[in-house]
Amino acid sequence: MPKVTFIDRDGTRIEVDAPVGLSLLELAHRNNIDIEGACEGSLACSTCHVIVDDDDFDRLEEPTEDEEDMLDLAFGLTKTSRLGCQIIVTEELDGLTVSLPAETRNMMAD
């Protein structure tokens, strides 16, 4: 089974088993990792923003235009920022590392 490492806001590395077909948002929620996902993965917010490790970024599918539009709203956007709800675990993503941003911006609550 693939493994994914989440780096928490305090720098703690959390490696989890990652069943193929789950999104990183679903994977985080199953493992009590603090990613909000206010829109429950419907691509209507940026609260599941993650920062993909530079070495892993090129292994991901290109983001859709809708994802890029939502990322424009994310706090602390980087060149390797993605939405966790849009990254689906595959065997090829074994060893993926993502960091949680320092903050998130929930436009639904603002």
Biopython code that builds the backbone (N, CA, C, O; Angstrom):
import numpy as np
from Bio.PDB.StructureBuilder import StructureBuilder

atoms = [
    (1, "MET", "N", (0.853, -1.185, 0.000)),
    (1, "MET", "CA", (0.000, 0.000, 0.000)),
    (1, "MET", "C", (0.894, 1.242, 0.000)),
    (1, "MET", "O", (1.894, 1.294, 0.716)),
    (2, "PRO", "N", (0.525, 2.246, -0.811)),
    (2, "PRO", "CA", (1.300, 3.484, -0.815)),
    (2, "PRO", "C", (1.306, 4.148, 0.562)),
    (2, "PRO", "O", (0.424, 3.916, 1.389)),
    (3, "LYS", "N", (2.306, 4.966, 0.780)),
    (3, "LYS", "CA", (2.395, 5.754, 2.006)),
    (3, "LYS", "C", (2.485, 7.222, 1.617)),
    (3, "LYS", "O", (3.075, 7.571, 0.594)),
    (4, "VAL", "N", (1.889, 8.080, 2.449)),
    (4, "VAL", "CA", (1.958, 9.526, 2.275)),
    (4, "VAL", "C", (2.411, 10.114, 3.603)),
    (4, "VAL", "O", (1.973, 9.678, 4.667)),
    (5, "THR", "N", (3.288, 11.104, 3.534)),
    (5, "THR", "CA", (3.733, 11.800, 4.742)),
    (5, "THR", "C", (3.154, 13.201, 4.749)),
    (5, "THR", "O", (3.313, 13.959, 3.793)),
    (6, "PHE", "N", (2.476, 13.536, 5.844)),
    (6, "PHE", "CA", (1.979, 14.887, 6.085)),
    (6, "PHE", "C", (2.936, 15.540, 7.074)),
    (6, "PHE", "O", (3.307, 14.928, 8.076)),
    (7, "ILE", "N", (3.338, 16.779, 6.799)),
    (7, "ILE", "CA", (4.140, 17.532, 7.754)),
    (7, "ILE", "C", (3.223, 18.576, 8.372)),
    (7, "ILE", "O", (2.767, 19.503, 7.703)),
    (8, "ASP", "N", (2.962, 18.403, 9.675)),
    (8, "ASP", "CA", (2.025, 19.263, 10.398)),
    (8, "ASP", "C", (2.596, 20.672, 10.546)),
    (8, "ASP", "O", (3.775, 20.906, 10.279)),
    (9, "ARG", "N", (1.761, 21.591, 10.968)),
    (9, "ARG", "CA", (2.161, 22.990, 11.107)),
    (9, "ARG", "C", (3.331, 23.180, 12.065)),
    (9, "ARG", "O", (4.085, 24.145, 11.943)),
    (10, "ASP", "N", (3.486, 22.257, 13.024)),
    (10, "ASP", "CA", (4.598, 22.358, 13.976)),
    (10, "ASP", "C", (5.842, 21.591, 13.521)),
    (10, "ASP", "O", (6.824, 21.504, 14.259)),
    (11, "GLY", "N", (5.799, 21.038, 12.313)),
    (11, "GLY", "CA", (6.951, 20.326, 11.772)),
    (11, "GLY", "C", (6.943, 18.822, 12.000)),
    (11, "GLY", "O", (7.843, 18.120, 11.538)),
    (12, "THR", "N", (5.932, 18.321, 12.711)),
    (12, "THR", "CA", (5.816, 16.885, 12.966)),
    (12, "THR", "C", (5.494, 16.149, 11.674)),
    (12, "THR", "O", (4.575, 16.529, 10.948)),
    (13, "ARG", "N", (6.254, 15.090, 11.388)),
    (13, "ARG", "CA", (6.024, 14.257, 10.201)),
    (13, "ARG", "C", (5.111, 13.100, 10.585)),
    (13, "ARG", "O", (5.381, 12.379, 11.546)),
    (14, "ILE", "N", (4.024, 12.924, 9.827)),
    (14, "ILE", "CA", (3.053, 11.863, 10.089)),
    (14, "ILE", "C", (2.929, 11.018, 8.834)),
    (14, "ILE", "O", (2.335, 11.453, 7.847)),
    (15, "GLU", "N", (3.491, 9.801, 8.863)),
    (15, "GLU", "CA", (3.408, 8.908, 7.709)),
    (15, "GLU", "C", (2.196, 7.999, 7.886)),
    (15, "GLU", "O", (2.011, 7.394, 8.942)),
    (16, "VAL", "N", (1.380, 7.908, 6.852)),
    (16, "VAL", "CA", (0.155, 7.107, 6.927)),
    (16, "VAL", "C", (0.050, 6.183, 5.723)),
    (16, "VAL", "O", (0.561, 6.485, 4.644)),
    (17, "ASP", "N", (-0.625, 5.041, 5.927)),
    (17, "ASP", "CA", (-0.978, 4.177, 4.810)),
    (17, "ASP", "C", (-2.027, 4.904, 3.983)),
    (17, "ASP", "O", (-2.945, 5.517, 4.529)),
    (18, "ALA", "N", (-1.886, 4.834, 2.657)),
    (18, "ALA", "CA", (-2.743, 5.610, 1.767)),
    (18, "ALA", "C", (-3.431, 4.708, 0.759)),
    (18, "ALA", "O", (-2.862, 4.407, -0.290)),
    (19, "PRO", "N", (-4.658, 4.266, 1.065)),
    (19, "PRO", "CA", (-5.375, 3.427, 0.107)),
    (19, "PRO", "C", (-5.559, 4.126, -1.243)),
    (19, "PRO", "O", (-5.940, 5.296, -1.298)),
    (20, "VAL", "N", (-5.291, 3.412, -2.305)),
    (20, "VAL", "CA", (-5.451, 3.930, -3.661)),
    (20, "VAL", "C", (-6.903, 4.367, -3.862)),
    (20, "VAL", "O", (-7.833, 3.663, -3.468)),
    (21, "GLY", "N", (-7.083, 5.533, -4.479)),
    (21, "GLY", "CA", (-8.420, 6.036, -4.780)),
    (21, "GLY", "C", (-8.927, 7.087, -3.810)),
    (21, "GLY", "O", (-9.900, 7.779, -4.109)),
    (22, "LEU", "N", (-8.283, 7.222, -2.642)),
    (22, "LEU", "CA", (-8.694, 8.267, -1.702)),
    (22, "LEU", "C", (-8.016, 9.577, -2.068)),
    (22, "LEU", "O", (-6.912, 9.587, -2.614)),
    (23, "SER", "N", (-8.687, 10.682, -1.764)),
    (23, "SER", "CA", (-8.042, 11.983, -1.913)),
    (23, "SER", "C", (-7.194, 12.242, -0.668)),
    (23, "SER", "O", (-7.395, 11.615, 0.372)),
    (24, "LEU", "N", (-6.248, 13.169, -0.785)),
    (24, "LEU", "CA", (-5.456, 13.518, 0.400)),
    (24, "LEU", "C", (-6.336, 14.102, 1.491)),
    (24, "LEU", "O", (-6.049, 13.914, 2.673)),
    (25, "LEU", "N", (-7.395, 14.804, 1.127)),
    (25, "LEU", "CA", (-8.327, 15.326, 2.116)),
    (25, "LEU", "C", (-8.973, 14.179, 2.892)),
    (25, "LEU", "O", (-9.015, 14.210, 4.122)),
    (26, "GLU", "N", (-9.474, 13.172, 2.186)),
    (26, "GLU", "CA", (-10.091, 12.020, 2.850)),
    (26, "GLU", "C", (-9.071, 11.282, 3.720)),
    (26, "GLU", "O", (-9.373, 10.866, 4.838)),
    (27, "LEU", "N", (-7.875, 11.132, 3.189)),
    (27, "LEU", "CA", (-6.810, 10.455, 3.912)),
    (27, "LEU", "C", (-6.472, 11.203, 5.199)),
    (27, "LEU", "O", (-6.300, 10.586, 6.250)),
    (28, "ALA", "N", (-6.376, 12.512, 5.119)),
    (28, "ALA", "CA", (-6.097, 13.326, 6.306)),
    (28, "ALA", "C", (-7.202, 13.155, 7.350)),
    (28, "ALA", "O", (-6.912, 12.960, 8.530)),
    (29, "HIS", "N", (-8.450, 13.226, 6.928)),
    (29, "HIS", "CA", (-9.563, 13.095, 7.872)),
    (29, "HIS", "C", (-9.576, 11.711, 8.533)),
    (29, "HIS", "O", (-9.840, 11.600, 9.730)),
    (30, "ARG", "N", (-9.294, 10.666, 7.764)),
    (30, "ARG", "CA", (-9.253, 9.312, 8.328)),
    (30, "ARG", "C", (-8.153, 9.143, 9.366)),
    (30, "ARG", "O", (-8.231, 8.267, 10.228)),
    (31, "ASN", "N", (-7.132, 9.982, 9.280)),
    (31, "ASN", "CA", (-5.979, 9.861, 10.168)),
    (31, "ASN", "C", (-5.860, 11.019, 11.148)),
    (31, "ASN", "O", (-4.792, 11.253, 11.714)),
    (32, "ASN", "N", (-6.960, 11.744, 11.349)),
    (32, "ASN", "CA", (-7.029, 12.849, 12.310)),
    (32, "ASN", "C", (-5.949, 13.902, 12.096)),
    (32, "ASN", "O", (-5.382, 14.435, 13.050)),
    (33, "ILE", "N", (-5.676, 14.191, 10.831)),
    (33, "ILE", "CA", (-4.734, 15.242, 10.475)),
    (33, "ILE", "C", (-5.547, 16.506, 10.222)),
    (33, "ILE", "O", (-6.578, 16.468, 9.550)),
    (34, "ASP", "N", (-5.080, 17.615, 10.760)),
    (34, "ASP", "CA", (-5.856, 18.855, 10.813)),
    (34, "ASP", "C", (-5.912, 19.594, 9.476)),
    (34, "ASP", "O", (-5.246, 20.612, 9.285)),
    (35, "ILE", "N", (-6.723, 19.060, 8.550)),
    (35, "ILE", "CA", (-7.051, 19.757, 7.312)),
    (35, "ILE", "C", (-8.559, 19.973, 7.325)),
    (35, "ILE", "O", (-9.324, 19.023, 7.489)),
    (36, "GLU", "N", (-8.988, 21.228, 7.153)),
    (36, "GLU", "CA", (-10.409, 21.546, 7.320)),
    (36, "GLU", "C", (-11.301, 20.929, 6.245)),
    (36, "GLU", "O", (-12.157, 20.107, 6.572)),
    (37, "GLY", "N", (-11.134, 21.291, 5.001)),
    (37, "GLY", "CA", (-12.023, 20.787, 3.955)),
    (37, "GLY", "C", (-13.447, 21.259, 4.135)),
    (37, "GLY", "O", (-14.376, 20.452, 4.152)),
    (38, "ALA", "N", (-13.628, 22.572, 4.271)),
    (38, "ALA", "CA", (-14.945, 23.146, 4.576)),
    (38, "ALA", "C", (-16.022, 22.759, 3.567)),
    (38, "ALA", "O", (-17.184, 22.608, 3.943)),
    (39, "CYS", "N", (-15.659, 22.596, 2.293)),
    (39, "CYS", "CA", (-16.662, 22.276, 1.267)),
    (39, "CYS", "C", (-16.790, 20.760, 1.048)),
    (39, "CYS", "O", (-17.481, 20.309, 0.134)),
    (40, "GLU", "N", (-16.118, 19.994, 1.895)),
    (40, "GLU", "CA", (-16.172, 18.524, 1.846)),
    (40, "GLU", "C", (-15.697, 17.968, 0.508)),
    (40, "GLU", "O", (-16.203, 16.951, 0.033)),
    (41, "GLY", "N", (-14.724, 18.644, -0.091)),
    (41, "GLY", "CA", (-14.133, 18.123, -1.315)),
    (41, "GLY", "C", (-14.867, 18.457, -2.595)),
    (41, "GLY", "O", (-14.635, 17.820, -3.622)),
    (42, "SER", "N", (-15.745, 19.439, -2.557)),
    (42, "SER", "CA", (-16.523, 19.779, -3.759)),
    (42, "SER", "C", (-15.875, 20.878, -4.603)),
    (42, "SER", "O", (-16.509, 21.413, -5.513)),
    (43, "LEU", "N", (-14.625, 21.216, -4.310)),
    (43, "LEU", "CA", (-13.869, 22.216, -5.061)),
    (43, "LEU", "C", (-14.537, 23.594, -4.999)),
    (43, "LEU", "O", (-14.623, 24.312, -5.994)),
    (44, "ALA", "N", (-15.005, 23.935, -3.794)),
    (44, "ALA", "CA", (-15.668, 25.227, -3.606)),
    (44, "ALA", "C", (-14.973, 26.086, -2.550)),
    (44, "ALA", "O", (-15.514, 27.113, -2.139)),
    (45, "CYS", "N", (-13.773, 25.676, -2.102)),
    (45, "CYS", "CA", (-13.020, 26.457, -1.123)),
    (45, "CYS", "C", (-11.540, 26.113, -1.279)),
    (45, "CYS", "O", (-11.165, 25.356, -2.174)),
    (46, "SER", "N", (-10.710, 26.664, -0.415)),
    (46, "SER", "CA", (-9.275, 26.352, -0.460)),
    (46, "SER", "C", (-8.754, 25.884, 0.892)),
    (46, "SER", "O", (-7.551, 25.943, 1.146)),
    (47, "THR", "N", (-9.644, 25.420, 1.761)),
    (47, "THR", "CA", (-9.237, 25.051, 3.119)),
    (47, "THR", "C", (-8.508, 23.718, 3.203)),
    (47, "THR", "O", (-8.018, 23.362, 4.275)),
    (48, "CYS", "N", (-8.422, 22.974, 2.112)),
    (48, "CYS", "CA", (-7.627, 21.735, 2.106)),
    (48, "CYS", "C", (-6.302, 21.954, 1.388)),
    (48, "CYS", "O", (-5.677, 21.006, 0.913)),
    (49, "HIS", "N", (-5.880, 23.212, 1.314)),
    (49, "HIS", "CA", (-4.614, 23.601, 0.693)),
    (49, "HIS", "C", (-3.454, 22.847, 1.357)),
    (49, "HIS", "O", (-3.319, 22.844, 2.580)),
    (50, "VAL", "N", (-2.627, 22.213, 0.534)),
    (50, "VAL", "CA", (-1.401, 21.573, 0.994)),
    (50, "VAL", "C", (-0.248, 22.051, 0.114)),
    (50, "VAL", "O", (-0.453, 22.505, -1.012)),
    (51, "ILE", "N", (0.952, 21.941, 0.643)),
    (51, "ILE", "CA", (2.147, 22.317, -0.111)),
    (51, "ILE", "C", (2.918, 21.029, -0.388)),
    (51, "ILE", "O", (3.418, 20.376, 0.529)),
    (52, "VAL", "N", (3.002, 20.684, -1.648)),
    (52, "VAL", "CA", (3.633, 19.435, -2.066)),
    (52, "VAL", "C", (5.148, 19.618, -2.062)),
    (52, "VAL", "O", (5.660, 20.647, -2.503)),
    (53, "ASP", "N", (5.855, 18.611, -1.560)),
    (53, "ASP", "CA", (7.306, 18.638, -1.563)),
    (53, "ASP", "C", (7.816, 18.858, -2.984)),
    (53, "ASP", "O", (7.296, 18.274, -3.935)),
    (54, "ASP", "N", (8.829, 19.697, -3.118)),
    (54, "ASP", "CA", (9.385, 20.010, -4.448)),
    (54, "ASP", "C", (9.719, 18.757, -5.250)),
    (54, "ASP", "O", (9.469, 18.700, -6.454)),
    (55, "ASP", "N", (10.284, 17.756, -4.583)),
    (55, "ASP", "CA", (10.707, 16.533, -5.279)),
    (55, "ASP", "C", (9.531, 15.690, -5.773)),
    (55, "ASP", "O", (9.693, 14.833, -6.642)),
    (56, "ASP", "N", (8.350, 15.942, -5.212)),
    (56, "ASP", "CA", (7.172, 15.146, -5.575)),
    (56, "ASP", "C", (6.230, 15.846, -6.545)),
    (56, "ASP", "O", (5.386, 15.198, -7.165)),
    (57, "PHE", "N", (6.363, 17.139, -6.680)),
    (57, "PHE", "CA", (5.367, 17.929, -7.408)),
    (57, "PHE", "C", (5.155, 17.454, -8.845)),
    (57, "PHE", "O", (4.020, 17.405, -9.319)),
    (58, "ASP", "N", (6.214, 17.113, -9.526)),
    (58, "ASP", "CA", (6.096, 16.705, -10.931)),
    (58, "ASP", "C", (5.429, 15.350, -11.119)),
    (58, "ASP", "O", (5.088, 14.978, -12.241)),
    (59, "ARG", "N", (5.240, 14.607, -10.029)),
    (59, "ARG", "CA", (4.551, 13.311, -10.133)),
    (59, "ARG", "C", (3.036, 13.468, -10.179)),
    (59, "ARG", "O", (2.322, 12.513, -10.483)),
    (60, "LEU", "N", (2.546, 14.661, -9.881)),
    (60, "LEU", "CA", (1.094, 14.895, -9.829)),
    (60, "LEU", "C", (0.548, 15.252, -11.201)),
    (60, "LEU", "O", (1.261, 15.776, -12.057)),
    (61, "GLU", "N", (-0.741, 14.955, -11.393)),
    (61, "GLU", "CA", (-1.456, 15.428, -12.580)),
    (61, "GLU", "C", (-1.513, 16.955, -12.521)),
    (61, "GLU", "O", (-1.446, 17.544, -11.443)),
    (62, "GLU", "N", (-1.633, 17.579, -13.669)),
    (62, "GLU", "CA", (-1.779, 19.037, -13.723)),
    (62, "GLU", "C", (-3.085, 19.445, -13.038)),
    (62, "GLU", "O", (-4.087, 18.740, -13.158)),
    (63, "PRO", "N", (-3.087, 20.581, -12.317)),
    (63, "PRO", "CA", (-4.347, 21.038, -11.713)),
    (63, "PRO", "C", (-5.312, 21.523, -12.793)),
    (63, "PRO", "O", (-4.891, 22.014, -13.841)),
    (64, "THR", "N", (-6.591, 21.382, -12.528)),
    (64, "THR", "CA", (-7.606, 21.906, -13.442)),
    (64, "THR", "C", (-7.703, 23.422, -13.263)),
    (64, "THR", "O", (-7.189, 23.981, -12.294)),
    (65, "GLU", "N", (-8.361, 24.064, -14.202)),
    (65, "GLU", "CA", (-8.570, 25.504, -14.091)),
    (65, "GLU", "C", (-9.388, 25.846, -12.845)),
    (65, "GLU", "O", (-9.124, 26.852, -12.186)),
    (66, "ASP", "N", (-10.386, 25.007, -12.520)),
    (66, "ASP", "CA", (-11.196, 25.235, -11.311)),
    (66, "ASP", "C", (-10.338, 25.164, -10.056)),
    (66, "ASP", "O", (-10.497, 25.979, -9.146)),
    (67, "GLU", "N", (-9.416, 24.179, -10.002)),
    (67, "GLU", "CA", (-8.538, 24.081, -8.838)),
    (67, "GLU", "C", (-7.636, 25.313, -8.751)),
    (67, "GLU", "O", (-7.441, 25.865, -7.669)),
    (68, "GLU", "N", (-7.094, 25.739, -9.876)),
    (68, "GLU", "CA", (-6.240, 26.932, -9.878)),
    (68, "GLU", "C", (-7.001, 28.171, -9.403)),
    (68, "GLU", "O", (-6.443, 29.013, -8.699)),
    (69, "ASP", "N", (-8.278, 28.279, -9.790)),
    (69, "ASP", "CA", (-9.102, 29.400, -9.331)),
    (69, "ASP", "C", (-9.266, 29.380, -7.814)),
    (69, "ASP", "O", (-9.186, 30.426, -7.170)),
    (70, "MET", "N", (-9.492, 28.213, -7.245)),
    (70, "MET", "CA", (-9.632, 28.094, -5.792)),
    (70, "MET", "C", (-8.302, 28.337, -5.086)),
    (70, "MET", "O", (-8.262, 28.947, -4.018)),
    (71, "LEU", "N", (-7.219, 27.861, -5.685)),
    (71, "LEU", "CA", (-5.901, 28.083, -5.084)),
    (71, "LEU", "C", (-5.573, 29.569, -4.988)),
    (71, "LEU", "O", (-4.848, 29.986, -4.085)),
    (72, "ASP", "N", (-6.102, 30.373, -5.915)),
    (72, "ASP", "CA", (-5.873, 31.821, -5.857)),
    (72, "ASP", "C", (-6.373, 32.411, -4.541)),
    (72, "ASP", "O", (-5.923, 33.484, -4.137)),
    (73, "LEU", "N", (-7.298, 31.726, -3.866)),
    (73, "LEU", "CA", (-7.858, 32.204, -2.603)),
    (73, "LEU", "C", (-7.094, 31.682, -1.389)),
    (73, "LEU", "O", (-7.369, 32.098, -0.264)),
    (74, "ALA", "N", (-6.148, 30.783, -1.600)),
    (74, "ALA", "CA", (-5.454, 30.124, -0.492)),
    (74, "ALA", "C", (-4.455, 31.065, 0.178)),
    (74, "ALA", "O", (-3.813, 31.885, -0.479)),
    (75, "PHE", "N", (-4.340, 30.928, 1.483)),
    (75, "PHE", "CA", (-3.362, 31.682, 2.255)),
    (75, "PHE", "C", (-1.991, 31.019, 2.085)),
    (75, "PHE", "O", (-1.890, 29.793, 2.143)),
    (76, "GLY", "N", (-0.948, 31.805, 1.879)),
    (76, "GLY", "CA", (0.403, 31.261, 1.807)),
    (76, "GLY", "C", (0.676, 30.423, 0.579)),
    (76, "GLY", "O", (1.400, 29.431, 0.650)),
    (77, "LEU", "N", (0.103, 30.813, -0.549)),
    (77, "LEU", "CA", (0.249, 30.071, -1.795)),
    (77, "LEU", "C", (1.718, 29.958, -2.201)),
    (77, "LEU", "O", (2.473, 30.925, -2.101)),
    (78, "THR", "N", (2.117, 28.765, -2.662)),
    (78, "THR", "CA", (3.480, 28.548, -3.152)),
    (78, "THR", "C", (3.403, 27.953, -4.554)),
    (78, "THR", "O", (2.315, 27.641, -5.039)),
    (79, "LYS", "N", (4.544, 27.795, -5.200)),
    (79, "LYS", "CA", (4.559, 27.220, -6.549)),
    (79, "LYS", "C", (4.198, 25.743, -6.546)),
    (79, "LYS", "O", (3.889, 25.187, -7.600)),
    (80, "THR", "N", (4.228, 25.092, -5.382)),
    (80, "THR", "CA", (3.850, 23.677, -5.307)),
    (80, "THR", "C", (2.563, 23.474, -4.503)),
    (80, "THR", "O", (2.314, 22.378, -3.999)),
    (81, "SER", "N", (1.755, 24.513, -4.383)),
    (81, "SER", "CA", (0.473, 24.412, -3.672)),
    (81, "SER", "C", (-0.539, 23.640, -4.502)),
    (81, "SER", "O", (-0.610, 23.785, -5.723)),
    (82, "ARG", "N", (-1.306, 22.831, -3.827)),
    (82, "ARG", "CA", (-2.417, 22.088, -4.451)),
    (82, "ARG", "C", (-3.534, 21.974, -3.423)),
    (82, "ARG", "O", (-3.329, 22.242, -2.239)),
    (83, "LEU", "N", (-4.717, 21.574, -3.881)),
    (83, "LEU", "CA", (-5.833, 21.286, -2.983)),
    (83, "LEU", "C", (-5.836, 19.793, -2.693)),
    (83, "LEU", "O", (-5.800, 18.973, -3.610)),
    (84, "GLY", "N", (-5.878, 19.450, -1.419)),
    (84, "GLY", "CA", (-5.844, 18.045, -1.015)),
    (84, "GLY", "C", (-7.003, 17.233, -1.566)),
    (84, "GLY", "O", (-6.867, 16.027, -1.770)),
    (85, "CYS", "N", (-8.137, 17.872, -1.810)),
    (85, "CYS", "CA", (-9.295, 17.144, -2.336)),
    (85, "CYS", "C", (-9.097, 16.739, -3.791)),
    (85, "CYS", "O", (-9.826, 15.892, -4.308)),
    (86, "GLN", "N", (-8.107, 17.347, -4.456)),
    (86, "GLN", "CA", (-7.901, 17.076, -5.883)),
    (86, "GLN", "C", (-6.728, 16.142, -6.159)),
    (86, "GLN", "O", (-6.484, 15.776, -7.309)),
    (87, "ILE", "N", (-6.002, 15.755, -5.113)),
    (87, "ILE", "CA", (-4.903, 14.806, -5.273)),
    (87, "ILE", "C", (-5.418, 13.439, -4.862)),
    (87, "ILE", "O", (-5.710, 13.204, -3.690)),
    (88, "ILE", "N", (-5.526, 12.546, -5.820)),
    (88, "ILE", "CA", (-6.040, 11.197, -5.581)),
    (88, "ILE", "C", (-4.856, 10.234, -5.506)),
    (88, "ILE", "O", (-3.994, 10.218, -6.385)),
    (89, "VAL", "N", (-4.830, 9.432, -4.442)),
    (89, "VAL", "CA", (-3.724, 8.505, -4.232)),
    (89, "VAL", "C", (-3.706, 7.437, -5.322)),
    (89, "VAL", "O", (-4.726, 6.826, -5.641)),
    (90, "THR", "N", (-2.514, 7.232, -5.882)),
    (90, "THR", "CA", (-2.247, 6.140, -6.822)),
    (90, "THR", "C", (-0.991, 5.428, -6.338)),
    (90, "THR", "O", (-0.274, 5.940, -5.478)),
    (91, "GLU", "N", (-0.729, 4.259, -6.884)),
    (91, "GLU", "CA", (0.509, 3.546, -6.547)),
    (91, "GLU", "C", (1.721, 4.416, -6.863)),
    (91, "GLU", "O", (2.717, 4.388, -6.139)),
    (92, "GLU", "N", (1.637, 5.189, -7.943)),
    (92, "GLU", "CA", (2.760, 6.031, -8.376)),
    (92, "GLU", "C", (3.072, 7.151, -7.393)),
    (92, "GLU", "O", (4.162, 7.720, -7.437)),
    (93, "LEU", "N", (2.138, 7.475, -6.511)),
    (93, "LEU", "CA", (2.359, 8.543, -5.541)),
    (93, "LEU", "C", (2.908, 8.032, -4.210)),
    (93, "LEU", "O", (3.000, 8.789, -3.243)),
    (94, "ASP", "N", (3.275, 6.747, -4.159)),
    (94, "ASP", "CA", (3.873, 6.192, -2.941)),
    (94, "ASP", "C", (5.057, 7.062, -2.525)),
    (94, "ASP", "O", (5.925, 7.368, -3.342)),
    (95, "GLY", "N", (5.090, 7.458, -1.253)),
    (95, "GLY", "CA", (6.176, 8.272, -0.733)),
    (95, "GLY", "C", (5.938, 9.769, -0.833)),
    (95, "GLY", "O", (6.810, 10.554, -0.458)),
    (96, "LEU", "N", (4.773, 10.187, -1.333)),
    (96, "LEU", "CA", (4.431, 11.600, -1.458)),
    (96, "LEU", "C", (4.526, 12.287, -0.100)),
    (96, "LEU", "O", (4.104, 11.738, 0.919)),
    (97, "THR", "N", (5.087, 13.499, -0.101)),
    (97, "THR", "CA", (5.165, 14.307, 1.116)),
    (97, "THR", "C", (4.501, 15.649, 0.862)),
    (97, "THR", "O", (4.786, 16.322, -0.128)),
    (98, "VAL", "N", (3.606, 16.030, 1.776)),
    (98, "VAL", "CA", (2.937, 17.333, 1.705)),
    (98, "VAL", "C", (3.000, 18.001, 3.072)),
    (98, "VAL", "O", (2.965, 17.340, 4.109)),
    (99, "SER", "N", (3.095, 19.317, 3.048)),
    (99, "SER", "CA", (3.101, 20.107, 4.276)),
    (99, "SER", "C", (1.791, 20.867, 4.393)),
    (99, "SER", "O", (1.200, 21.274, 3.393)),
    (100, "LEU", "N", (1.346, 21.053, 5.629)),
    (100, "LEU", "CA", (0.165, 21.874, 5.878)),
    (100, "LEU", "C", (0.612, 23.327, 5.986)),
    (100, "LEU", "O", (1.604, 23.611, 6.657)),
    (101, "PRO", "N", (-0.094, 24.249, 5.344)),
    (101, "PRO", "CA", (0.292, 25.657, 5.435)),
    (101, "PRO", "C", (0.087, 26.186, 6.852)),
    (101, "PRO", "O", (-0.650, 25.598, 7.643)),
    (102, "ALA", "N", (0.746, 27.301, 7.163)),
    (102, "ALA", "CA", (0.658, 27.877, 8.495)),
    (102, "ALA", "C", (-0.784, 28.247, 8.865)),
    (102, "ALA", "O", (-1.174, 28.146, 10.029)),
    (103, "GLU", "N", (-1.566, 28.673, 7.878)),
    (103, "GLU", "CA", (-2.959, 29.062, 8.096)),
    (103, "GLU", "C", (-3.778, 28.677, 6.872)),
    (103, "GLU", "O", (-3.232, 28.391, 5.806)),
    (104, "THR", "N", (-5.093, 28.673, 7.042)),
    (104, "THR", "CA", (-5.992, 28.521, 5.899)),
    (104, "THR", "C", (-6.986, 29.660, 5.923)),
    (104, "THR", "O", (-7.159, 30.323, 6.947)),
    (105, "ARG", "N", (-7.633, 29.886, 4.812)),
    (105, "ARG", "CA", (-8.622, 30.962, 4.702)),
    (105, "ARG", "C", (-9.950, 30.327, 4.296)),
    (105, "ARG", "O", (-10.078, 29.801, 3.190)),
    (106, "ASN", "N", (-10.931, 30.375, 5.182)),
    (106, "ASN", "CA", (-12.247, 29.822, 4.912)),
    (106, "ASN", "C", (-13.168, 30.942, 4.470)),
    (106, "ASN", "O", (-13.746, 31.640, 5.304)),
    (107, "MET", "N", (-13.308, 31.119, 3.164)),
    (107, "MET", "CA", (-14.156, 32.190, 2.633)),
    (107, "MET", "C", (-15.633, 31.951, 2.945)),
    (107, "MET", "O", (-16.434, 32.884, 2.910)),
    (108, "MET", "N", (-15.992, 30.707, 3.247)),
    (108, "MET", "CA", (-17.393, 30.395, 3.559)),
    (108, "MET", "C", (-17.770, 30.948, 4.932)),
    (108, "MET", "O", (-18.946, 31.199, 5.198)),
    (109, "ALA", "N", (-16.772, 31.138, 5.811)),
    (109, "ALA", "CA", (-17.052, 31.622, 7.154)),
    (109, "ALA", "C", (-16.762, 33.117, 7.301)),
    (109, "ALA", "O", (-17.202, 33.749, 8.262)),
    (110, "ASP", "N", (-16.023, 33.676, 6.347)),
    (110, "ASP", "CA", (-15.641, 35.097, 6.434)),
    (110, "ASP", "C", (-16.810, 36.004, 6.107)),
    (110, "ASP", "O", (-16.669, 37.227, 6.131)),
]
sb = StructureBuilder()
sb.init_structure("model")
sb.init_model(0)
sb.init_chain("A")
sb.init_seg("    ")
for serial, (resi, resn, name, xyz) in enumerate(atoms, 1):
    if name == "N":
        sb.init_residue(resn, " ", resi, " ")
    sb.init_atom(name, np.array(xyz, "f"), 0.0, 1.0, " ", f" {name:<3s}", serial, name[0])
structure = sb.get_structure()
